[in-house]
Amino acid sequence: MPDPGPDILCAGSALWDHIARTDLPVPRGADLPGRVCRQPGGVALNIALALARRGMRPVMLSAVGLDEDGEALVAALRAGGVAPGFLHRGRFPTDQYLAIECPQGLVAGIADAQSLEAAGGDVFAPLRDGRLGSAARPWAGTLVLDGNLSAAQFGEICARPEFSAVDLRVIPASPSKAPRLRPLLELPRVTLYANLAEAEALCARRFDDAREAAIALLARGVRRALVSDGPRAAADANEESVIVRAPPEVLARRVTGAGDTLLAAHVAAQLRGAGRIEAFEHALQAAARHVAGGDA
């Protein structure tokens, strides 16, 4: 049978996560016991792997080096069911992410995504050269974008005809990177997934809750906004209505990747025909299982 091809594209960071977790509070300068693990990561890659676990056929658009870390990451993508054949490969070190987590949440995280930014528009070459799309025949499926892409890369998405038909699903990656997404907000087919802090950074104001933040994002031009707020109620807003739901209560065992899991679960449910409320509730449940340390 012919290869059916991808059903979703994920563009953004593909790197190695180095996550340190401790069960103790982490005051400044502390030296504490815990566990340190290395795993495939990056927002877009986390989403792609989660989609693959749900039976979908995701493709990664990112930059990965030709070094040993890059070869190991490509092997991990294949093993996880994510097609790596459209990655931009160059003579630069594969990107890395370092985070410290405790029961209260993320203490600090540092993303070294210089290789992704240096690759520039080459990340999107498969959408220009006919492998996945072109200006004459743009990709008309779902494209997930993460905030680790550069402002110049987002500008290309806004300006080029290759992106004129895509269903864009956008996730900021962090509050510090959220403002670079502003050029995307008024595009006609954007769904934004953000936590409360990211929504505040995008709108340059404070919000009392996720519902208020989601409504403000609609006013900025977003077609649809899903805003989470840790253990507090999350909101799903579009021009018709705002849905508010509290996530399941769980003991937090890991934080990194919760938003990625929420997006992947939501998109997969929608593409399989779930209704708006069902998809939203399913996504909150999946994110809660991830935070609790289970299989999301």
C-alpha positions as CSV (number, residue, x, y, z in Angstrom):
1,M,0.0,0.0,0.0
2,P,1.2,3.6,-0.7
3,D,2.5,5.6,2.3
4,P,-0.5,7.7,3.5
5,G,1.9,10.5,4.5
6,P,1.7,12.7,7.6
7,D,-1.6,13.9,9.1
8,I,0.0,16.7,11.2
9,L,3.2,18.8,11.2
10,C,5.1,19.9,14.4
11,A,7.5,22.8,13.9
12,G,9.8,24.1,16.6
13,S,12.3,22.7,19.1
14,A,13.7,19.2,19.0
15,L,16.4,18.7,21.6
16,W,17.6,16.8,24.6
17,D,15.9,17.6,27.9
18,H,18.0,17.4,31.1
19,I,15.5,17.4,34.0
20,A,16.5,17.5,37.7
21,R,13.7,16.7,40.1
22,T,13.7,16.8,43.9
23,D,10.9,16.1,46.4
24,L,12.2,19.0,48.6
25,P,11.7,22.8,48.3
26,V,14.5,24.5,46.5
27,P,15.8,27.7,48.1
28,R,18.4,29.7,46.3
29,G,21.8,28.1,46.4
30,A,20.5,24.7,47.7
31,D,22.4,21.5,47.1
32,L,19.8,18.7,47.3
33,P,19.2,15.1,46.6
34,G,17.1,14.1,43.6
35,R,17.1,12.5,40.2
36,V,18.5,13.8,36.9
37,C,17.3,12.3,33.6
38,R,18.0,12.9,30.0
39,Q,15.2,12.4,27.5
40,P,14.1,13.6,24.0
41,G,12.4,16.9,24.4
42,G,11.5,20.3,23.0
43,V,8.0,21.6,22.9
44,A,7.3,20.6,19.3
45,L,8.9,17.2,19.7
46,N,7.1,16.5,22.9
47,I,3.8,17.2,21.1
48,A,4.9,15.0,18.1
49,L,5.7,12.1,20.4
50,A,2.4,12.5,22.2
51,L,0.5,12.5,18.9
52,A,2.3,9.4,17.8
53,R,1.3,7.6,21.0
54,R,-2.3,8.4,20.0
55,G,-1.9,6.7,16.7
56,M,-1.3,9.8,14.5
57,R,1.4,10.3,11.9
58,P,3.3,13.4,12.9
59,V,6.3,14.9,11.0
60,M,8.9,17.1,12.7
61,L,10.1,20.4,11.2
62,S,13.2,21.4,13.2
63,A,17.0,21.7,13.2
64,V,19.1,18.8,14.5
65,G,22.9,18.7,14.4
66,L,25.0,16.0,12.7
67,D,26.8,15.4,16.0
68,E,26.4,12.3,18.2
69,D,23.5,13.9,20.1
70,G,21.7,14.6,16.8
71,E,22.0,11.0,15.6
72,A,20.7,9.7,18.9
73,L,17.8,12.1,18.8
74,V,16.9,11.1,15.2
75,A,16.9,7.5,16.4
76,A,14.6,8.4,19.3
77,L,12.2,10.1,16.9
78,R,12.0,7.0,14.7
79,A,11.5,4.7,17.7
80,G,8.7,7.0,18.9
81,G,6.8,7.0,15.6
82,V,7.8,10.5,14.5
83,A,9.0,10.9,10.9
84,P,12.5,12.6,11.1
85,G,13.1,12.8,7.3
86,F,12.2,16.5,6.9
87,L,14.6,17.7,9.7
88,H,17.1,20.3,8.7
89,R,20.5,18.8,9.5
90,G,23.5,21.1,9.8
91,R,27.0,21.3,11.3
92,F,25.9,22.8,14.6
93,P,25.4,21.3,18.0
94,T,22.1,19.7,18.7
95,D,20.0,21.9,21.0
96,Q,19.6,21.2,24.8
97,Y,17.2,22.2,27.6
98,L,18.0,22.2,31.4
99,A,15.3,22.4,34.0
100,I,15.0,22.0,37.8
101,E,11.7,20.9,39.2
102,C,10.3,20.5,42.8
103,P,6.8,19.7,44.2
104,Q,5.9,23.4,43.9
105,G,6.6,23.4,40.1
106,L,9.4,24.5,37.8
107,V,12.2,26.2,39.7
108,A,14.1,27.3,36.6
109,G,14.6,26.3,33.0
110,I,17.2,27.3,30.3
111,A,16.7,26.4,26.7
112,D,19.6,26.5,24.3
113,A,17.8,26.7,21.0
114,Q,20.5,28.5,19.0
115,S,20.6,25.9,16.3
116,L,16.9,26.1,15.6
117,E,17.1,29.9,15.3
118,A,20.2,29.8,13.2
119,A,18.5,27.5,10.7
120,G,16.0,30.2,9.9
121,G,13.7,29.6,7.0
122,D,15.5,26.3,6.2
123,V,13.3,24.6,8.8
124,F,10.3,25.2,6.5
125,A,11.9,24.2,3.3
126,P,9.7,21.1,2.9
127,L,6.6,23.4,2.8
128,R,8.2,25.4,-0.1
129,D,9.9,22.8,-2.3
130,G,7.0,20.4,-2.9
131,R,7.9,17.7,-0.4
132,L,5.0,18.7,1.8
133,G,3.7,21.8,0.1
134,S,4.5,24.8,-2.1
135,A,3.2,28.3,-2.8
136,A,0.9,26.8,-5.5
137,R,-0.2,23.9,-3.4
138,P,0.1,25.0,0.3
139,W,-0.2,22.5,3.1
140,A,-3.8,22.4,4.1
141,G,-3.6,20.4,7.3
142,T,-2.7,21.1,10.9
143,L,0.6,22.7,11.7
144,V,1.8,23.0,15.4
145,L,4.2,25.9,16.1
146,D,6.1,26.4,19.3
147,G,7.6,29.6,20.7
148,N,11.1,28.4,20.4
149,L,11.0,29.5,16.8
150,S,12.5,33.0,16.2
151,A,10.6,36.2,15.5
152,A,12.0,36.1,11.9
153,Q,10.6,32.6,11.4
154,F,7.2,33.7,12.7
155,G,7.4,36.6,10.3
156,E,8.0,34.2,7.4
157,I,4.8,32.3,8.4
158,C,2.8,35.5,8.3
159,A,4.1,36.6,4.9
160,R,4.5,33.5,2.7
161,P,1.7,31.9,0.7
162,E,2.9,28.4,1.7
163,F,1.2,29.0,5.0
164,S,-2.0,30.4,3.7
165,A,-4.2,27.3,4.1
166,V,-2.8,25.8,7.4
167,D,-4.8,25.2,10.6
168,L,-2.3,26.8,13.0
169,R,-2.0,25.5,16.6
170,V,0.4,27.7,18.5
171,I,2.0,27.2,21.9
172,P,4.3,29.9,23.4
173,A,6.8,27.5,25.2
174,S,7.4,30.1,28.0
175,P,6.3,33.5,29.2
176,S,9.6,35.1,28.0
177,K,9.1,33.8,24.5
178,A,5.4,34.5,24.3
179,P,5.7,38.1,23.0
180,R,7.4,37.0,19.8
181,L,4.1,35.3,18.8
182,R,2.1,38.6,18.5
183,P,2.4,38.7,14.7
184,L,0.5,35.4,14.5
185,L,-2.5,36.5,16.6
186,E,-4.5,38.1,13.8
187,L,-4.0,35.3,11.2
188,P,-7.4,33.8,10.3
189,R,-6.8,30.2,11.4
190,V,-5.0,30.3,14.8
191,T,-5.7,28.4,17.9
192,L,-3.5,29.5,20.8
193,Y,-2.7,27.2,23.8
194,A,-1.2,29.1,26.7
195,N,-0.8,29.1,30.4
196,L,-1.9,32.1,32.4
197,A,1.6,33.6,32.7
198,E,2.1,33.2,28.9
199,A,-1.2,34.9,28.2
200,E,-0.2,37.8,30.5
201,A,3.1,38.2,28.7
202,L,1.3,38.2,25.3
203,C,-1.3,40.8,26.4
204,A,1.1,42.8,28.6
205,R,-1.4,42.8,31.5
206,R,-2.4,40.7,34.5
207,F,-5.5,38.5,34.7
208,D,-7.5,37.1,37.6
209,D,-8.1,33.7,36.0
210,A,-7.9,31.7,32.8
211,R,-11.4,32.8,31.6
212,E,-10.4,36.5,31.7
213,A,-7.2,35.7,29.9
214,A,-8.9,33.7,27.1
215,I,-11.4,36.5,26.5
216,A,-8.5,39.0,26.2
217,L,-6.7,36.8,23.7
218,L,-9.8,36.8,21.5
219,A,-9.9,40.5,21.7
220,R,-6.3,40.5,20.4
221,G,-7.5,38.6,17.3
222,V,-7.0,34.9,18.1
223,R,-9.7,32.8,16.7
224,R,-9.6,30.4,19.6
225,A,-7.7,30.4,22.9
226,L,-7.2,27.6,25.4
227,V,-5.7,28.9,28.7
228,S,-4.6,26.7,31.6
229,D,-3.7,27.8,35.1
230,G,-2.0,24.9,36.9
231,P,-4.5,23.3,39.3
232,R,-7.0,26.1,38.8
233,A,-9.8,26.2,36.2
234,A,-8.9,26.3,32.6
235,A,-10.8,28.0,29.8
236,D,-11.6,27.3,26.1
237,A,-12.8,30.5,24.3
238,N,-14.0,31.2,20.8
239,E,-16.4,33.8,19.3
240,E,-19.4,31.7,20.3
241,S,-18.7,31.0,24.0
242,V,-16.3,30.4,26.8
243,I,-16.0,26.9,28.4
244,V,-14.5,26.7,31.9
245,R,-13.4,23.4,33.5
246,A,-11.4,22.5,36.5
247,P,-8.6,20.0,35.9
248,P,-8.5,16.8,37.9
249,E,-6.8,17.1,41.3
250,V,-3.5,15.3,41.3
251,L,-0.2,15.3,43.2
252,A,2.3,17.1,41.0
253,R,5.3,14.8,40.2
254,R,6.5,16.5,37.0
255,V,5.8,19.8,35.3
256,T,7.8,20.0,32.2
257,G,5.7,19.0,29.2
258,A,2.2,19.4,30.7
259,G,1.1,22.0,28.3
260,D,2.6,20.0,25.4
261,T,0.5,17.0,26.5
262,L,-2.6,19.1,26.7
263,L,-2.2,20.4,23.2
264,A,-1.5,16.9,21.7
265,A,-4.5,15.3,23.5
266,H,-6.8,18.2,22.4
267,V,-5.7,18.1,18.7
268,A,-5.8,14.3,18.5
269,A,-9.3,14.3,20.0
270,Q,-10.5,17.0,17.6
271,L,-9.1,15.4,14.5
272,R,-10.8,12.2,15.4
273,G,-14.2,14.0,15.6
274,A,-14.6,14.7,19.3
275,G,-16.9,17.6,20.1
276,R,-15.6,20.8,21.7
277,I,-16.4,20.0,25.3
278,E,-15.3,16.4,25.0
279,A,-11.9,17.4,23.5
280,F,-11.3,20.0,26.1
281,E,-12.1,17.7,29.0
282,H,-10.0,14.9,27.5
283,A,-7.0,17.3,27.2
284,L,-7.3,18.4,30.8
285,Q,-7.4,14.8,32.0
286,A,-4.3,13.9,29.9
287,A,-2.4,16.8,31.2
288,A,-3.3,15.9,34.8
289,R,-2.1,12.3,34.3
290,H,1.2,13.7,32.9
291,V,1.7,16.0,35.9
292,A,0.9,13.0,38.3
293,G,3.7,11.1,36.6
294,G,1.5,8.6,34.7
295,D,1.0,7.7,31.1
296,A,-0.7,10.7,29.3
